Amino acid sequence: MKKDGIIKALKDIVGNDFASNEPEHLYIYSQDPGASLPRPVDFVVLPKTTEELQEIVKLANEEKIPITPMGGGLTLSGLVIPVKGGIVIDLKRMDQIIEINRYSRYALIEAGVTTGKLLSHLKENYPDLEPPIPDAPPSATVAGNVLIHGSGYLSQKYGDQGAMVNGLEVVLPNGDNAKLGSCALSNYWFAKGPIPDMIGLFLSSFGTMGIVTKLSLQLQPKPKCRDIVFGLMKDPNNIPELLYQITATDLAEDVLLGMQDKPDWMKGYVFVMTYITAEKKEDLDPQVKLFKRLYRKAGANYMKAPKKMQDLYLQKPIFAAGAADYRKGGGFEYVGANMPLEKIPEAYIKGAEVSRKFGIPPTLGSRLIGGTHNIVMFFSYSFNRADPDDMENARSALEETNKLALELGGIPWKAELGAQKQILKKMDPNYKKLFFRIRNLLDPNGIMNPGNWEEV
Ligand SMILES: Cc1cc2nc3c(=O)[nH]c(=O)nc-3n(C[C@H](O)[C@H](O)[C@H](O)COP(=O)(O)OP(=O)(O)OC[C@H]3O[C@@H](n4cnc5c(N)ncnc54)[C@H](O)[C@@H]3O)c2cc1C
């Protein structure tokens, strides 16, 4: 079918206003806020229902047109910029909060629900519950975050957001609509099993296995009070023992670390922020005392968190974009990498060396995930979007950082194309074989976000 026929067929499915191949509409879908170069898009379509989505997928299969699902498009690593053109399926119109189950503590939502929408819905209607969402802009979708193993202020206690999924409804590459988890047999989306667990196939596969239309996500009890115990340490080598001790208390809600050259007073230190919670304010004091002792033992100085920081960080979740754009060039991207805790000191030291090598002031951070079982490291690079050389420089720094993360035994997170290649190169061959066999079985025409997770 020619382009005219395809746009007509898409409009027949979703209505005239929600499909386009006009250059002015496609422009925004050909790029993202990160350092990736723009890539062309042929069509954009915004379905409202699962049935419309199924028809779009069937059409794409018949015509062998690539499709790329998109939530907020905010990963920064170019994951929603099509590699081989085709149709971007923008899911933002599928934005219904279907159910909040208070006793089983989950939210059943459509894939286009943004983190901002879910958060305000709970604040207004269920103030004793909170959702696992990232510190990303509120226009990021809950699904987009969950589907990349995102993390946020609840991850230290409960694991990454992928660990908090109870169930998915997915449109498979042939157009079938499958329910995964307890929802496959029950009206209650309360658990993943106990049945063979296939939910993991759809996480961090970047839309190559299917398109999620609904998901159930665990909610957690919301504490009444919060405080931050803030510390500064000179020697990154003390980080693993300190974090081991902090998590052994079972009192920390969230633990964030960072090392940055700006503002000047932070240069040369690693900062540690442990979030503590309680039902009453006075119950926070003994916890502060306990953590002060632990900090001191690990060679870190306790410091009253500056007022500005308290204001910013205690309004959880924070929206980090303002802090990210400190060079005012409008460009910011980071390599996230999940790492074993014992390699974190090296990650800070070598990560800062990479930044300096590329002339970018080091801005490194990390967050514990599920106790000390996992820690996600952020190597951030800001750049001036108006300067192509500066953007190329950031891309080179990202490439070298991905290499470093893999050398240290970590795994680049929400990996952009270059990082995906590095991961596949290092991966156990039989893991790879299994992955590609499943993918080819599900998607024999290779229409699902092609170019991602592909060997060249
Ligand atoms: C300032 C800033 C701060 C950030 N802080 C954090 C943070 O604290 N924690 C964190 O985890 N992330 C963070 N991020 C990264 C990112 O913004 C978030 O992870 C965000 O939630 C991604 O959601 P999205 O809707 O933008 O996903 P998208 O970019 O739209 O999609 C992500 C991936 O999932 C696929 N996808 C999307 N929807 C579907 C679907 N329905 N079915 C199948 N595949 C789908 C896409 O094809 C893509 O591969 C931050 C980003 C910025 C800019």
The ligand as an SDF file (V2000), in Angstrom:
LIG
                    3D

 53 58  0  0  0  0  0  0  0  0999 V2000
   15.0200   15.1260   34.3800 C   0  0  0  0  0  0  0  0  0  0  0  0
   14.8080   13.6630   34.3100 C   0  0  0  0  0  0  0  0  0  0  0  0
   14.8400   12.9000   35.4690 C   0  0  0  0  0  0  0  0  0  0  0  0
   14.6480   11.5160   35.3910 C   0  0  0  0  0  0  0  0  0  0  0  0
   14.6480   10.8010   36.5490 N   0  0  0  0  0  0  0  0  0  0  0  0
   14.3690    9.4750   36.5210 C   0  0  0  0  0  0  0  0  0  0  0  0
   14.2850    8.7140   37.7290 C   0  0  0  0  0  0  0  0  0  0  0  0
   14.4300    9.2080   38.8260 O   0  0  0  0  0  0  0  0  0  0  0  0
   14.0320    7.3940   37.6210 N   0  0  0  0  0  0  0  0  0  0  0  0
   13.8110    6.7850   36.4220 C   0  0  0  0  0  0  0  0  0  0  0  0
   13.5340    5.6010   36.3860 O   0  0  0  0  0  0  0  0  0  0  0  0
   13.8830    7.4860   35.2590 N   0  0  0  0  0  0  0  0  0  0  0  0
   14.1510    8.8020   35.2790 C   0  0  0  0  0  0  0  0  0  0  0  0
   14.2260    9.5040   34.1030 N   0  0  0  0  0  0  0  0  0  0  0  0
   14.1530    8.7820   32.8150 C   0  0  0  0  0  0  0  0  0  0  0  0
   12.7290    8.7190   32.1580 C   0  0  0  0  0  0  0  0  0  0  0  0
   12.1890    9.9840   32.0190 O   0  0  0  0  0  0  0  0  0  0  0  0
   11.7560    7.9220   32.9300 C   0  0  0  0  0  0  0  0  0  0  0  0
   12.2200    6.6170   33.1550 O   0  0  0  0  0  0  0  0  0  0  0  0
   10.3540    7.8810   32.2770 C   0  0  0  0  0  0  0  0  0  0  0  0
    9.4660    7.3410   33.2150 O   0  0  0  0  0  0  0  0  0  0  0  0
   10.2100    7.0970   31.0380 C   0  0  0  0  0  0  0  0  0  0  0  0
    8.8270    7.1020   30.7410 O   0  0  0  0  0  0  0  0  0  0  0  0
    8.2820    7.6250   29.3480 P   0  0  0  0  0  0  0  0  0  0  0  0
    6.8000    7.6210   29.3900 O   0  0  0  0  0  0  0  0  0  0  0  0
    8.9240    8.8850   28.9760 O   0  0  0  0  0  0  0  0  0  0  0  0
    8.8010    6.4190   28.4370 O   0  0  0  0  0  0  0  0  0  0  0  0
    9.1090    6.4280   26.8830 P   0  0  0  0  0  0  0  0  0  0  0  0
   10.3970    7.1220   26.6420 O   0  0  0  0  0  0  0  0  0  0  0  0
    7.9410    6.9030   26.1080 O   0  0  0  0  0  0  0  0  0  0  0  0
    9.2700    4.8590   26.6230 O   0  0  0  0  0  0  0  0  0  0  0  0
   10.2800    4.1030   27.2170 C   0  0  0  0  0  0  0  0  0  0  0  0
   10.4490    2.7750   26.4690 C   0  0  0  0  0  0  0  0  0  0  0  0
    9.3080    1.9680   26.6690 O   0  0  0  0  0  0  0  0  0  0  0  0
    8.6360    1.7090   25.4280 C   0  0  0  0  0  0  0  0  0  0  0  0
    7.2200    1.8600   25.7180 N   0  0  0  0  0  0  0  0  0  0  0  0
    6.5770    2.9670   26.1810 C   0  0  0  0  0  0  0  0  0  0  0  0
    5.2810    2.6840   26.3890 N   0  0  0  0  0  0  0  0  0  0  0  0
    5.1070    1.3840   26.0370 C   0  0  0  0  0  0  0  0  0  0  0  0
    3.9990    0.4950   26.0320 C   0  0  0  0  0  0  0  0  0  0  0  0
    2.7970    0.9030   26.4300 N   0  0  0  0  0  0  0  0  0  0  0  0
    4.1880   -0.7740   25.6160 N   0  0  0  0  0  0  0  0  0  0  0  0
    5.4090   -1.2210   25.2340 C   0  0  0  0  0  0  0  0  0  0  0  0
    6.4980   -0.4220   25.2290 N   0  0  0  0  0  0  0  0  0  0  0  0
    6.3420    0.8580   25.6180 C   0  0  0  0  0  0  0  0  0  0  0  0
    9.1600    2.7290   24.4450 C   0  0  0  0  0  0  0  0  0  0  0  0
    9.1570    2.2390   23.1130 O   0  0  0  0  0  0  0  0  0  0  0  0
   10.5850    2.9110   24.9610 C   0  0  0  0  0  0  0  0  0  0  0  0
   11.3900    1.8820   24.4720 O   0  0  0  0  0  0  0  0  0  0  0  0
   14.4280   10.8850   34.1390 C   0  0  0  0  0  0  0  0  0  0  0  0
   14.3810   11.6730   32.9790 C   0  0  0  0  0  0  0  0  0  0  0  0
   14.5570   13.0420   33.0520 C   0  0  0  0  0  0  0  0  0  0  0  0
   14.4630   13.8170   31.7940 C   0  0  0  0  0  0  0  0  0  0  0  0
  1  2  1  0
  2  3  1  0
  2 52  2  0
  3  4  2  0
  4  5  1  0
  4 50  1  0
  5  6  2  0
  6  7  1  0
  6 13  1  0
  7  8  2  0
  7  9  1  0
  9 10  1  0
 10 11  2  0
 10 12  1  0
 12 13  2  0
 13 14  1  0
 14 15  1  0
 14 50  1  0
 15 16  1  0
 16 17  1  0
 16 18  1  0
 18 19  1  0
 18 20  1  0
 20 21  1  0
 20 22  1  0
 22 23  1  0
 23 24  1  0
 24 25  2  0
 24 26  1  0
 24 27  1  0
 27 28  1  0
 28 29  2  0
 28 30  1  0
 28 31  1  0
 31 32  1  0
 32 33  1  0
 33 34  1  0
 33 48  1  0
 34 35  1  0
 35 36  1  0
 35 46  1  0
 36 37  1  0
 36 45  1  0
 37 38  2  0
 38 39  1  0
 39 40  1  0
 39 45  2  0
 40 41  1  0
 40 42  2  0
 42 43  1  0
 43 44  2  0
 44 45  1  0
 46 47  1  0
 46 48  1  0
 48 49  1  0
 50 51  2  0
 51 52  1  0
 52 53  1  0
M  END
$$$$
